[in-house]
Amino acid sequence: MAQRRTGTTSLIKLLGHWHQPLPRTPVYRQLADGLRLLILDGRLPLECRLPGERELAAALGVSRTTVATALALLRDEGYLASRQGSGSVTMLPESGNSVSPLPGMAPILDLSVAALPAGPEIHHAYSNALIALPEHMGSSGYDQQGLVELREVIARGYAARGLPTSADQIMLVNGAVSGFGLILRLLTGPGDRVVIDHPTYPMALEAIKGASCRPVSVSLPDRGWDTDGLAATIAQTSPRLAYLIPDFHNPTGRCMDTATRAAVAEIAARTRTTIVVDETMVDLWFDAPPPPPLAAFDSSDNVITLGSAGKSFWGGLRLGWIRASARTIASLAQVRNSLDLGTPVLEQLAAIHLFNEAESFLPQRREMLRRNQQSCSEAISDLFPDWRILNAPQGGLSLWIELSRPLATLFAASSESIGIRIGAGPRFGTEGAFERFLRMPYTLEPTLMRNALERLQPGWQYLLRERANSSRGMLV
């Protein structure tokens, strides 16, 4: 099997603004930090061969010695391996993803992930699932659509939100990303275009690229969605499908209003384009639930909906679902045979309990997130007055922040050195976009969150000072 290779042009786009004229930070260190961040983010796949030193040096406009020193540093840290005839190949240090890039450092505090830890309801749900499990052990446990009881519970939830749904319109999958991958496998082929919001959820971007499809971006305006831009892009590029996140969009936090949902459904019907709607954040509202599902405005079966228990309940549950027409679900079941044999029964049983008990714990979770968001926003305003929080969300798990300088990649790379991992803007876009942005989750308890931000502040101030000093030096 041929080893995957990253092209020079692609690598330079991924690196973005990796290099700034910072007098006290050598260029080789900046390059190593940028490459390490790409590996840790997953934007640079493992077991992937980098371009040769000479080729990379020419493309980056630096000396070959600079590139060689940066790659040597990453090899020493365990992020690259040199293989005869293969050059430098990406890897992770032996202790895994949790390893710190600098020896002896405390474990990483990962603020690049927007997710909540498990509450006591998770243990209770699994305890009940174990009690219910024996009655299912007489079967093979293989079921491409999932337990009827859970599908009926999910279908009732859609009906309560204004979208009549039957159990045969639901397929249970191993998380929303897994479901999206299955949809891509059914509806697309190599080279097909997939329209996306820009920015968007990075795992969806990876799924699109993993299916050998090409993401086509429609930029999000300051507020709401650009439906005219969406219609024009679909008309010009003839995509196989579009992927949208209308409910507390990841990463911007915005929520699509009723009129826009109706307009998107009309575009889908008129152009006969499948719209995949990601509803993974739909339960995490603060003051009021979102409008009815986008699929409620669809009369032509052009909308496929993804749901997940990961954000509402717990990411470790690894259970999601697809809501579509019964015909589409049947087609997905046939395609799924080549991927897996169904979703684990124990997780489904736990999910049944969680859905049935959701109103006993989701309101408290929403209130906690509301308080966390307010505290996090206040701390950012205090500690980073030059940052701007865009469209304070009314739900979801994170803030989308505009920086005063395009230093997101450098800031994220330097933050690794103090044991904090953050989500730099380019992770959420294509072609190296969003260097002026960060996604900041507010999932930590307020005191811990402020402490993390206080630890990050000196690094940001250092970058600003160095940038200012470099600018003055160039003027002289």
C-alpha positions as CSV (number, residue, x, y, z in Angstrom):
1,M,0.0,0.0,0.0
2,A,1.4,3.4,-1.0
3,Q,2.3,5.7,1.9
4,R,0.2,8.9,2.1
5,R,2.2,12.0,1.2
6,T,1.4,15.7,2.0
7,G,1.9,18.0,-1.0
8,T,4.0,21.1,-0.5
9,T,1.3,23.5,-1.5
10,S,-1.2,21.8,0.9
11,L,1.2,21.9,3.8
12,I,1.9,25.6,3.3
13,K,-1.8,26.3,3.3
14,L,-2.2,24.3,6.5
15,L,0.7,26.0,8.2
16,G,-0.9,29.4,7.6
17,H,0.8,32.3,9.3
18,W,3.3,30.1,11.1
19,H,6.2,32.6,10.8
20,Q,6.3,36.0,12.4
21,P,9.4,38.2,12.8
22,L,9.8,37.5,16.5
23,P,13.4,38.4,17.5
24,R,13.5,36.0,20.5
25,T,11.9,33.0,18.7
26,P,14.1,31.3,16.1
27,V,12.5,30.6,12.8
28,Y,13.2,26.9,13.1
29,R,11.3,26.8,16.4
30,Q,8.3,28.6,14.9
31,L,8.3,26.1,12.0
32,A,8.5,23.1,14.5
33,D,5.7,24.6,16.6
34,G,3.5,25.0,13.5
35,L,4.1,21.5,12.3
36,R,3.6,20.0,15.8
37,L,0.2,21.8,16.1
38,L,-1.0,20.4,12.8
39,I,-0.1,16.9,14.0
40,L,-1.8,17.3,17.3
41,D,-4.9,18.9,15.7
42,G,-5.2,16.0,13.3
43,R,-5.0,18.3,10.3
44,L,-1.8,16.6,9.3
45,P,-2.5,12.8,9.3
46,L,-0.3,10.3,11.0
47,E,1.9,8.0,8.9
48,C,2.1,10.8,6.4
49,R,5.3,11.7,4.5
50,L,6.4,15.3,4.5
51,P,8.0,17.0,1.5
52,G,11.8,16.8,1.3
53,E,13.9,19.4,3.1
54,R,15.1,21.1,0.0
55,E,11.6,21.3,-1.5
56,L,10.0,22.5,1.7
57,A,12.8,25.1,2.3
58,A,12.3,26.6,-1.2
59,A,8.5,26.7,-0.8
60,L,8.7,28.4,2.6
61,G,11.4,30.8,1.6
62,V,13.8,29.7,4.4
63,S,17.1,28.0,4.4
64,R,17.4,24.2,4.2
65,T,19.3,24.4,7.6
66,T,16.2,26.0,9.2
67,V,13.9,23.2,7.9
68,A,16.4,20.5,8.9
69,T,16.7,21.8,12.4
70,A,12.9,22.1,12.8
71,L,12.4,18.5,11.6
72,A,15.2,17.2,13.8
73,L,13.6,18.9,16.8
74,L,10.2,17.2,16.0
75,R,12.0,13.8,15.6
76,D,13.6,14.3,19.0
77,E,10.2,15.0,20.5
78,G,8.6,11.9,18.9
79,Y,6.4,13.7,16.3
80,L,8.4,12.6,13.2
81,A,10.2,9.4,12.2
82,S,12.9,9.1,9.6
83,R,12.5,6.1,7.4
84,Q,14.9,4.9,4.7
85,G,13.6,6.1,1.3
86,S,10.5,7.8,2.9
87,G,11.9,10.9,4.5
88,S,10.1,12.3,7.5
89,V,6.9,10.6,8.5
90,T,4.4,12.0,11.0
91,M,3.7,10.1,14.2
92,L,2.8,10.7,17.9
93,P,5.1,10.2,20.8
94,E,4.8,6.7,22.3
95,S,2.7,7.8,25.3
96,G,-0.1,8.9,23.0
97,N,-2.2,12.0,22.4
98,S,-2.0,13.2,26.0
99,V,1.8,13.6,25.9
100,S,3.2,17.1,26.3
101,P,5.5,18.5,23.6
102,L,8.1,19.5,26.2
103,P,9.6,16.8,28.4
104,G,8.5,16.9,32.0
105,M,5.5,19.2,31.4
106,A,2.2,18.6,33.2
107,P,-0.5,16.9,31.2
108,I,-2.2,19.1,28.6
109,L,-5.3,21.0,29.5
110,D,-7.3,20.5,26.3
111,L,-9.4,23.6,25.4
112,S,-9.5,22.5,21.7
113,V,-12.4,20.1,22.5
114,A,-15.9,21.5,23.2
115,A,-17.5,18.8,25.3
116,L,-18.7,18.2,28.8
117,P,-17.6,15.5,31.2
118,A,-20.1,12.8,32.3
119,G,-22.6,13.6,35.0
120,P,-23.9,11.1,37.6
121,E,-26.8,10.4,35.2
122,I,-24.4,8.5,32.9
123,H,-23.5,5.9,35.6
124,H,-27.1,5.5,36.5
125,A,-28.0,5.0,32.8
126,Y,-25.4,2.3,32.4
127,S,-26.5,0.6,35.6
128,N,-30.0,0.4,34.3
129,A,-28.8,-0.7,30.9
130,L,-27.0,-3.7,32.5
131,I,-30.2,-4.7,34.2
132,A,-32.1,-4.6,30.9
133,L,-29.3,-6.3,28.8
134,P,-30.2,-10.0,29.5
135,E,-33.5,-9.8,27.6
136,H,-31.5,-8.8,24.5
137,M,-28.8,-11.5,24.8
138,G,-30.9,-14.1,23.0
139,S,-30.3,-12.3,19.8
140,S,-27.1,-11.9,17.7
141,G,-26.9,-8.2,18.7
142,Y,-26.4,-7.2,15.1
143,D,-28.9,-4.7,13.9
144,Q,-28.2,-2.2,11.2
145,Q,-30.9,0.2,12.2
146,G,-30.8,-0.2,16.0
147,L,-33.3,-1.1,18.7
148,V,-36.8,-0.2,17.9
149,E,-37.5,1.1,21.3
150,L,-34.7,3.7,21.1
151,R,-35.7,4.7,17.5
152,E,-39.3,5.2,18.7
153,V,-38.0,7.5,21.5
154,I,-36.0,9.6,19.1
155,A,-38.9,9.7,16.6
156,R,-41.2,11.0,19.4
157,G,-38.6,13.7,20.1
158,Y,-38.7,14.9,16.5
159,A,-42.5,14.9,16.5
160,A,-42.6,17.0,19.6
161,R,-40.4,19.6,17.8
162,G,-42.7,19.8,14.8
163,L,-41.3,17.0,12.6
164,P,-43.5,13.9,12.4
165,T,-41.2,10.9,12.3
166,S,-41.5,7.1,12.5
167,A,-39.1,4.6,13.8
168,D,-38.3,3.4,10.3
169,Q,-36.9,6.9,9.5
170,I,-34.2,6.5,12.1
171,M,-30.9,4.7,12.0
172,L,-28.7,4.5,15.0
173,V,-24.9,5.0,14.4
174,N,-21.7,5.2,16.3
175,G,-21.7,9.0,16.6
176,A,-22.7,11.8,14.3
177,V,-19.3,11.9,12.5
178,S,-19.7,8.1,11.8
179,G,-23.2,8.9,10.4
180,F,-21.9,11.6,8.2
181,G,-19.3,9.3,6.9
182,L,-21.9,6.8,6.0
183,I,-24.0,9.4,4.2
184,L,-20.9,10.5,2.2
185,R,-20.2,6.8,1.3
186,L,-23.8,6.5,0.0
187,L,-24.2,9.7,-1.9
188,T,-20.7,10.8,-3.1
189,G,-17.7,9.6,-5.0
190,P,-14.1,10.8,-5.3
191,G,-13.8,14.3,-6.5
192,D,-17.5,15.2,-5.8
193,R,-18.1,18.6,-4.2
194,V,-19.7,19.1,-0.8
195,V,-20.9,22.6,0.2
196,I,-20.1,23.7,3.8
197,D,-20.5,26.7,6.0
198,H,-17.2,28.6,6.5
199,P,-16.0,28.2,9.2
200,T,-17.4,24.7,10.1
201,Y,-16.9,21.7,12.4
202,P,-13.4,20.3,11.7
203,M,-14.3,16.6,12.0
204,A,-16.9,17.2,9.2
205,L,-14.1,18.7,7.1
206,E,-12.0,15.6,7.8
207,A,-14.8,13.3,6.9
208,I,-15.3,15.1,3.6
209,K,-11.7,14.9,2.7
210,G,-11.5,11.3,3.9
211,A,-14.2,10.5,1.4
212,S,-12.0,12.1,-1.3
213,C,-14.5,14.9,-1.8
214,R,-13.8,18.6,-2.2
215,P,-15.3,21.0,0.4
216,V,-16.8,24.1,-1.2
217,S,-17.2,26.9,1.3
218,V,-19.9,29.5,1.7
219,S,-18.7,32.2,4.1
220,L,-20.9,33.0,7.0
221,P,-21.8,36.7,7.2
222,D,-21.6,38.8,10.4
223,R,-25.0,37.4,11.5
224,G,-27.1,34.6,10.2
225,W,-26.6,32.7,7.0
226,D,-26.0,33.8,3.4
227,T,-28.8,32.0,1.6
228,D,-28.2,33.9,-1.6
229,G,-24.6,32.8,-1.5
230,L,-25.7,29.2,-0.7
231,A,-28.0,29.2,-3.7
232,A,-25.4,30.7,-6.0
233,T,-22.7,28.2,-4.9
234,I,-25.0,25.3,-5.4
235,A,-25.9,26.5,-8.9
236,Q,-22.3,27.1,-9.9
237,T,-20.7,24.0,-8.5
238,S,-23.4,21.3,-8.7
239,P,-22.4,19.7,-5.3
240,R,-23.6,16.2,-4.3
241,L,-24.7,17.6,-1.0
242,A,-24.4,20.4,1.5
243,Y,-23.5,20.1,5.2
244,L,-25.0,22.8,7.5
245,I,-25.1,23.3,11.3
246,P,-28.2,25.4,12.0
247,D,-28.5,24.9,15.8
248,F,-25.8,26.7,17.8
249,H,-23.4,26.4,15.0
250,N,-19.9,25.0,15.7
251,P,-17.8,27.1,16.0
252,T,-19.7,30.4,15.8
253,G,-22.6,29.5,18.1
254,R,-25.2,31.2,15.9
255,C,-28.7,29.7,15.5
256,M,-30.6,29.7,12.2
257,D,-34.0,31.4,12.4
258,T,-37.3,30.0,11.0
259,A,-37.3,32.1,7.8
260,T,-33.7,31.0,6.9
261,R,-34.6,27.3,7.5
262,A,-37.5,27.6,5.1
263,A,-35.3,29.3,2.5
264,V,-32.6,26.6,2.8
265,A,-35.3,23.9,2.4
266,E,-36.6,25.7,-0.7
267,I,-33.1,25.9,-2.2
268,A,-32.7,22.2,-1.6
269,A,-36.0,21.4,-3.3
270,R,-35.5,23.7,-6.3
271,T,-31.9,22.5,-7.0
272,R,-32.6,18.9,-5.9
273,T,-29.6,19.1,-3.6
274,T,-29.3,16.9,-0.4
275,I,-28.8,19.0,2.7
276,V,-27.2,17.2,5.6
277,V,-28.2,19.0,8.8
278,D,-26.1,18.5,11.9
279,E,-28.2,18.9,15.1
280,T,-25.7,17.7,17.7
281,M,-26.0,20.9,19.8
282,V,-29.8,21.2,19.5
283,D,-30.5,20.4,23.2
284,L,-28.0,22.9,24.6
285,W,-30.1,26.1,24.5
286,F,-30.2,28.7,27.3
287,D,-33.4,30.8,27.1
288,A,-35.5,29.1,24.5
289,P,-35.2,26.0,22.2
290,P,-34.3,26.6,18.5
291,P,-37.0,26.7,15.8
292,P,-38.4,23.5,14.4
293,P,-35.9,21.2,12.6
294,L,-34.9,22.3,9.2
295,A,-36.3,19.0,7.8
296,A,-39.8,20.2,9.0
297,F,-39.7,22.7,6.1
298,D,-38.8,20.0,3.6
299,S,-41.5,18.3,1.6
300,S,-39.3,16.6,-1.0
301,D,-37.1,14.4,1.3
302,N,-34.0,16.4,0.4
303,V,-32.9,16.9,4.1
304,I,-31.1,14.3,6.1
305,T,-30.7,15.1,9.8
306,L,-27.8,14.0,12.0
307,G,-28.3,13.7,15.8
308,S,-26.0,12.7,18.7
309,A,-26.0,11.9,22.3
310,G,-22.5,13.1,22.6
311,K,-23.1,16.8,23.4
312,S,-26.5,16.4,25.2
313,F,-25.4,13.5,27.4
314,W,-21.7,12.4,27.2
315,G,-19.2,12.1,24.4
316,G,-18.1,8.7,25.7
317,L,-21.5,7.2,24.9
318,R,-20.6,7.2,21.2
319,L,-24.1,7.1,19.9
320,G,-25.7,9.1,17.1
321,W,-28.5,8.7,14.6
322,I,-29.6,9.6,11.1
323,R,-33.1,10.8,10.4
324,A,-34.2,10.5,6.7
325,S,-36.8,9.0,4.5
326,A,-37.4,5.3,5.0
327,R,-36.0,4.7,1.5
328,T,-32.8,6.5,2.3
329,I,-32.5,4.7,5.6
330,A,-32.8,1.3,3.8
331,S,-30.1,2.4,1.3
332,L,-27.8,3.4,4.2
333,A,-28.3,0.0,5.8
334,Q,-27.1,-1.7,2.7
335,V,-24.0,0.5,2.5
336,R,-23.3,0.0,6.2
337,N,-22.8,-3.7,5.8
338,S,-19.3,-3.0,4.5
339,L,-18.4,-0.8,7.5
340,D,-19.8,-2.3,10.7
341,L,-22.6,-4.5,11.9
342,G,-24.5,-2.0,14.1
343,T,-24.4,0.1,17.2
344,P,-23.5,-1.6,20.6
345,V,-26.7,-2.7,22.4
346,L,-25.5,-1.6,25.9
347,E,-25.1,2.0,24.7
348,Q,-28.5,1.9,23.1
349,L,-30.1,0.8,26.3
350,A,-28.3,3.5,28.3
351,A,-29.5,6.1,25.8
352,I,-33.1,4.9,26.2
353,H,-32.8,5.7,29.9
354,L,-31.1,9.0,29.3
355,F,-33.8,10.2,26.8
356,N,-36.6,9.2,29.2
357,E,-34.9,11.0,32.1
358,A,-33.5,14.0,30.2
359,E,-35.8,16.6,31.7
360,S,-34.5,15.7,35.1
361,F,-30.9,16.8,34.3
362,L,-30.8,18.8,31.0
363,P,-32.3,22.0,32.5
364,Q,-29.5,22.1,35.1
365,R,-26.9,21.5,32.4
366,R,-28.3,24.3,30.3
367,E,-28.2,26.7,33.3
368,M,-24.6,25.6,34.1
369,L,-23.6,26.3,30.6
370,R,-25.3,29.7,30.6
371,R,-23.3,30.6,33.8
372,N,-20.1,29.3,32.3
373,Q,-20.6,31.3,29.2
374,Q,-21.1,34.5,31.1
375,S,-18.1,33.9,33.3
376,C,-15.9,33.0,30.4
377,S,-17.0,36.1,28.5
378,E,-16.3,38.3,31.4
379,A,-12.8,36.8,32.0
380,I,-11.9,37.2,28.3
381,S,-13.0,40.9,28.4
382,D,-10.9,41.4,31.6
383,L,-7.8,39.6,30.4
384,F,-7.9,40.1,26.7
385,P,-9.5,43.5,26.0
386,D,-8.3,43.4,22.4
387,W,-10.3,40.2,21.6
388,R,-13.8,40.4,20.3
389,I,-16.4,37.8,21.1
390,L,-18.6,37.4,18.0
391,N,-22.4,36.9,18.4
392,A,-22.6,35.8,22.0
393,P,-24.3,32.4,21.6
394,Q,-27.7,31.6,23.1
395,G,-26.7,27.9,23.4
396,G,-24.0,25.4,22.5
397,L,-20.6,25.0,24.1
398,S,-18.1,27.6,22.8
399,L,-17.3,31.2,21.9
400,W,-15.9,32.3,18.5
401,I,-13.4,35.0,19.1
402,E,-11.8,37.5,16.7
403,L,-8.2,38.4,17.7
404,S,-6.6,41.8,17.2
405,R,-3.8,40.2,15.1
406,P,-3.6,37.2,12.8
407,L,-1.6,35.1,15.3
408,A,-3.9,32.2,16.0
409,T,-1.5,29.5,14.9
410,L,1.5,31.0,16.7
411,F,-0.6,31.5,19.8
412,A,-1.9,27.9,19.8
413,A,1.6,26.6,19.2
414,S,3.1,28.6,22.0
415,S,0.3,27.6,24.4
416,E,1.2,24.0,24.0
417,S,4.5,24.9,25.7
418,I,2.6,25.9,28.9
419,G,0.4,22.8,28.8
420,I,-2.8,24.3,27.3
421,R,-4.2,23.2,23.9
422,I,-6.5,25.7,22.1
423,G,-8.5,25.6,18.9
424,A,-6.8,27.9,16.4
425,G,-9.1,29.3,13.7
426,P,-7.5,27.6,10.7
427,R,-8.6,24.3,12.1
428,F,-12.2,25.3,11.3
429,G,-11.7,26.4,7.7
430,T,-10.0,25.6,4.4
431,E,-7.0,27.1,2.7
432,G,-5.5,28.4,5.9
433,A,-8.4,30.8,6.7
434,F,-9.3,32.3,10.1
435,E,-5.9,33.2,11.4
436,R,-7.6,36.0,13.4
437,F,-9.9,33.6,15.2
438,L,-10.0,31.1,18.1
439,R,-12.8,28.8,19.3
440,M,-12.9,28.9,23.1
441,P,-15.2,26.4,24.9
442,Y,-16.8,27.3,28.2
443,T,-17.2,23.8,29.4
444,L,-14.8,24.2,32.4
445,E,-16.0,25.3,35.8
446,P,-15.6,29.2,35.9
447,T,-12.6,29.3,38.4
448,L,-10.7,26.7,36.4
449,M,-11.5,28.5,33.1
450,R,-10.3,31.9,34.5
451,N,-7.1,30.2,35.7
452,A,-6.5,28.8,32.2
453,L,-7.1,32.2,30.6
454,E,-4.7,33.8,33.1
455,R,-2.0,31.3,32.2
456,L,-2.6,32.1,28.5
457,Q,-2.5,35.8,28.9
458,P,1.3,36.3,29.1
459,G,1.9,34.3,25.9
460,W,-0.6,36.5,24.0
461,Q,1.0,39.7,25.4
462,Y,4.5,38.4,24.4
463,L,3.4,37.8,20.9
464,L,1.9,41.3,20.7
465,R,5.1,42.9,22.0
466,E,7.3,40.9,19.7
467,R,5.1,41.8,16.8
468,A,5.3,45.5,17.8
469,N,9.1,45.4,18.3
470,S,9.5,43.7,14.9
471,S,7.4,46.4,13.2
472,R,9.4,49.2,14.8
473,G,12.6,47.5,13.8
474,M,11.5,47.3,10.1
475,L,10.5,51.0,10.2
476,V,13.9,52.0,11.4
